[in-house]
Structure formats: C-alpha cells, structure tokens
Amino acid sequence: MDDAEVLHVAARDIPIPTSVSPEAQAVLAMGYVGPPPRDYPSIDDLEGWRQYVAETNEFVLSMIGDPLAALTGTIETRHDLATCPIHVLTPADHAEDDRRVYFDVHGGAFVLGGGAMCQRTAVSAQNAVGAVTWTIDYRMPPDHPFPAGLDDTLAAYRLLLEQREAHEVVVGGSSAGGNMVAAMLQRARDEGLPMPAGAVFNSGGFDLTRSGDSFRTNDGLDNLLDGTAAAPMELFVGDRDPRDPLLSPLYADLSGFPPSILLTGTRDMLLSDSVRMHRALLAAGVAAELHVWEAGGHGGFLGMAPEDADRFAQMRRFCERCWSR
C-alpha cells in the first residue's frame, strides 16, 4: 500500500451519532480505550515482544477484572493436547443429552489473549450461544511462530470430532480468532475432515496485507483498534507472503465452507475484511450472512450497550439454526 494513490481529506470533527442508543453514544464518546500507545519492538526482538505481550495482557485484565466473573456454569481445563490446554465451559442449566458444542478461538492480534484472557473470551461466547463451549490457549508468537497456533486449532477440532458429530459443532472466532478459524477450515477440508454445522466470524481479520479501505478510514474512529495493530500482524506474518491463504483467508479457496455469519460495525477498522470476506464466501457458493451495526467498533460497544445484546442474540439465532439442521 505504500505506493498507492492517496486522497487528501481535510481534517474535521466527527460527531457522536444520535442514531445509536444512549449507552452506545457514551461508549463512542470515550474514544480509544485500548492499550496505551507505545513503541513496538523490532520484529527480531523476541524478549521485547514477550514483555509487550505480558504488559498488554495485564493491562486488559486490569480493565475487565475477574475473567470468570460472568461464568454461570463450570469450567474444566483439559490437557488432551501436548501443546496447549483446552478449556471446556458447561452452562449451569446444561442437559445431559444436549450434545451441542461451540468451539471458540480467541482473538488478540495474533499475539495476545492467552491465559486468563482466553477463558474470558470463552465465557462471553458461552453466554452468547448457551451451549457447551470449547476454547484452546493456542501457541502464539514470539515464541511459537506460525503455523503453531493453527496446528493447535486443527488438532483441537480433530479431537472434538472424536467426541461429537460434525453437525453438533459450530466454530467461531473474533478478530485474529476469526482468521484462525478460516485457516483451520481450509486445512480441515483439505485433510478430509467433515465441516462443522456453521462458522461465526466476529470482526474477523482476513487480509493481513491490510489493503482494506476501513483499515485507514476508520483509524481514529475505532475505540479498540488503531493503526499500530499492524505491528503484531507483521510479527505473525514474518518473512512469508501475507497473501498466503492460511495467513489471509480472503485469498483462499473457500469452497466447501459451512454456513457462515460475519458480524462487524461501521467504525470497525476491520469492517472491510468482513465485507470482502462475505463477498468471497458468496462467490464460492457458501451460504453467508453479514450483519453490520451502526457505529460499532472492533469490539462493538464493549458489551455496554443494547446493540451488543442484539449482536449476541443474532449470533445465538444463527448457531441454533445450524444445530437444528
């Protein structure tokens, strides 16, 4: 993109829209609430990246508090895989004959979101879909370069298929987790594994070339992402071609993918990724639906507005349709 034509736009103030709920307006008025700005380590500074990951995860946990505070059932940590733990969350009202499983892959810019944050993401997913939820604390850079995390994700899906029929499973991921799910589905299909009943892509990052329009037009409007998100992406990509379909699923053969739902917002820096991925899925003959919330950022409205409840309800309705087929 460095040699692309540039359109110079005059600086202007962007008002908080009155088209969203008062709660959403309050979140938008907060502006950027992500980790404080900082200089990123160089790509080869592994210790610097380790420090960045530790400090940023600690910052996020300090903002959200107890990661299991919203858990209404039980959580069990299993070590079926040699490489990473699996957390299994079971709702308090779970019926023994209910075999539905939601397999959640956490986000975090490909380097964050592990440990307690992985569990926190799964709690939100379980509360949204109302079913047993699996999540994995997959390996990430800087210590475990690509494709370690993808290998873990596929291994966990393969393990899940030993315990459930494919039609009993819906897979999903947010942000970088959506990328991982799309990459995992490619490998699962190519290795002859059955496809799950459906796939949920929540503000997924599908194009690591960062060529989408919204990556720049929404920089400064998204309250969770800003342009510095490029640095962790570059660490994840390393010296590989960012158009590799397993790194940027937007450029993949998407034929045979399960029915999919993509959720985003008009202020999401990765809005273009969802829009373009939706078109690519349709072109591949996949049943795919796209839902875009007015003024929503990469994290929606941080779970603090009615629009977030609507988003989770849409996600649940989609999953229930997939499980009922």
Secondary structure, DSSP 8 states (H G I E B T S, - for coil): -TTS-------------TTS-HHHHHHHHT---SS-------TT-HHHHHHHHHHHHHHHHHHH--TTTT--SEEEEE--SSSS-EEEEE-TT--TT---EEEEE--STTT---THHHHHHHHHHHHHH-SEEEEE----TTTS-TTHHHHHHHHHHHHHHTTS-GGGEEEEEETHHHHHHHHHHHHHHHTT----SEEEEES----TT--STHHHHTTTT-SS--GGGHHHHHHHHTTS-TT-TTT-GGGS--TT---EEEEEETT-TTHHHHHHHHHHHHHTT--EEEEEETT-BTTBTTT-SHHHHHHHHHHHHHHHHHHH-
